[in-house]
Amino acid sequence: MFSGKIPTKKDSQGHCFIDRDGKIFRYILNFLRTSHLDLPEDFQEMGLLRREVDFYQIQPLIEALQEKEVELSKAEKNAMLNITLDQKTQTVHFTVREAPQIYSLSSSNMEVFSAHIFSTSCLFLKLLGSKLYYCFNGNLSSISSYLQDPNHLTLDWVASVEGLPEEEYTKQNLKRLWVVPDNKQINSFQVFVEEVLKIAMSDGFCIDSSHPHTSDFMNNKIIRLIRYK
């Protein structure tokens, strides 16, 4: 791994300290033992690994990494995106302060939305996570933190309810959905579908003409997009 003489300082047990990232460095050590670059399926630190490989300049390792990058690139370019949508109307009860120490009980219908998203492209779900945000407790937070795994994401949110005080959204654990940087609230599936289509098509996806059935797509029940590059 080294050429020439490098002065080293050993501890009392004769061990040398190597100042490298242990999590990344272990893949290099494993390669030196096995001559195979074995990475986990959900490996997300390719940039860091590439810098480590460039540092050591081990030609067989460089070639193995290049082959792995080509393999991952092909897998990411050809991708499928499937979204299943569900909507229901729910009654929400809340109190309204009409005057000091005077409250009235009110209720209203609320639209509740659910979207189950699967994509073979982990990078696309990260892109989606950078565009869609939950509004909760007065703050916006990226949906990326709600990823079940690198390929699956489930979103649950509500439309704004007329007359519902802001604190009631927090009290009843009701999240609203926004798209940034447009700062647009998503109050319907039509808006959700439009925004997802804009994000997906900008990333090279197109509508799968063979599936789903036209009526399902028009009714916003199922969306399937594909990408060939």
N, C-alpha and C positions, 0 to 999 in steps of 0.2 A: 504493500500500500504506500510505501514511502521509498524515495530514492535518496542516496547519500546518507550522511550521518546527522541525526537530529538529537540534540542534548535532551535527556529526560531526567526527571527528578522522581525518585521512587519513595514510597512511604515506608514505614517501619516493617511492613510485611512484604516489601518488594513489589508492590503494585504501582502501575503508572496511571495517572489520571488523564483521560482523553476528553477534551472539551468539545464534545459534539452532542447533538440532540439525540438522546437515547432512544426515543420512540422511532425516529427515522433511521438512526444508525444501525438498529438491529436488523433491518432488511438488507443492509450492505453486508453485515457480518454473516447473515444466513446465506447470501449469495456466495461469499468466499468459501463457505463450507460445502455448499451443494451445487454451485454453478447454475442455480435457478433463481429467478427473481419472483418470489412468491408474495403476492399482495392480497389482502382481504378484498372481497367483492365490493365493499362499501368504502374503499380507500379514498380519502379526500385530500391527501397532502402531496399530490404529485409534484407541485411546484417546489416544495421543500426538499423532496427526494431528489429532484433534478439538480438542485443546487449542491446537495451533498455529493452526488455522483460527479458533477463537474469539478468539485474540489479535489477528489481523489484521482480522477483521470485514469480509471481502470477500464481499458478498452472493452473487454468482454461485458463488463457491467454497463457501460455506455450503450453498447449494441443491444443488450437485453432490455434496457429502459426504452430505447427507441422503438423496439418491436412492441413493447407493452403500450406505449403511447399511441402507436398506430392502431392497435387492437381496440383500445378504449375510444379512440376518435371515431372509428367505424361504428362502434356500438352506440355512441352518442348521436351521430349524424342520422342514422335510421332510428326513428322513434315513433311511439304511439302514445296518444293521450286520450284517456277515456274519462268522462265526467257523467255521473248519474245524479240527477237533481230531484229534490222532493220539497213540496211546499204544503203547509197546512195553516188553517186559521185557528187561533187560540184566544180565549178570553183572558185578559189581564185585569186584575183588581188592584186599585191603589187609592191612597188617600190624598186629598187636595186641601191645602191650607187656604181657607177663605179669609180669615182674619186671625189676629192673635188669640190662641187657645180655641179656635173654631176650625174644625176639620169636617170634611164630608167624604163619604165613601163613593168612589166612582169606578166604572169599569168600561173597557173598550175592547174591540176586536183587534188582534195583532197578527200580522203575517210573519210566520216562522219559516225560515229557509234552511235547507241542508244540501250540501254538495259533497259527494264522495269522488275524489280525484285520484286517478292512477296514471302514472307516466313511466315509461321505460327510461326516460331521460331525467336523471337526478338534477342535472344542471337546469332543466326547464322549471322544475318545481322550486328551485332556489330563485330563479328569475321571477316566478309568480309570487314568491314570498317577499320579494323586494318591491312589489307593486301593490299588494293587497294588505290592508291593515285593519285590525280590530279596533273599534273605539269602545273603551270600557273605563269606567271610573275617571272620566275626563282625560284619558291619555290614549294615544295611538300606539299600538304594538304590532310588529310584523307577525304575519301568520306563520312565518318560518319556525317559530318556537312550538308550533302545534303539529309539526310533521310527525306522523306515527313511525315512519321509517323513510329512507331516502326516496322511495317510490310511491308512497301513499300519503294522502292528506285529506282530512275530513273537516269541513267548515260548517259551523252552525251560527246563524245570526238572525236578527229580527229587523223589520222595517221600523222606522220611527212611528211612534204612536201619538196621535194628536192629544194634547192635554196631559201626557204622562210626564211628571216632574223628572228632571235629570237624575236626582238622587235615587229614584225608583229603579232606573236601569241597573244601577250598581247593586241596590238592595235585592233585586230579583234576579241578579246574574244574567242580565240581558245584554248581549254584545251586538253592536252594529258594525257594518262592514264599509270600509272606505277604500278608494283607489287613489294612489298618489303617483306622480306629483300633481295630478289634476284636482286633488282634494274634493272628489265627488263621492257622495254617499250612495251606496247600492241599496235601493229600496224595492227592487223587483228583480225577478229572474231575467227579464229582458235586458235590463242594464248589466246584470252580472254576465250574461252570455256575450253581450256586445264587448264588454271590457276584456273578458278572457280571450275572445276571438282576436281582438286587436293585439294582445300580448303574444298569443300563440302564433299568429300569422307573421308577426314581425320577427319571430324566431324560426321561420321556415316551415311551419305546419300548414296543412291544407285539409279541407273537409274530406273525410272518407266517403266517397260516393256510394259504396256498397253497403255501408252500415253507419248509422241506424236507419230504420224506416223513416221516410220523409215526415210522416205524421208525428213520430217521436221527437224528431229534431225541431219541428215547428212548434210543438207543444212544450219545448224546453225540458224534456224528460231525460234524454240521453244525447250527449255530444261525443263524437269520436273524431279525432283528428290524427293525421299521419304525417310523417316527414321523411322524405327521401333526399339524400344529398350525395 
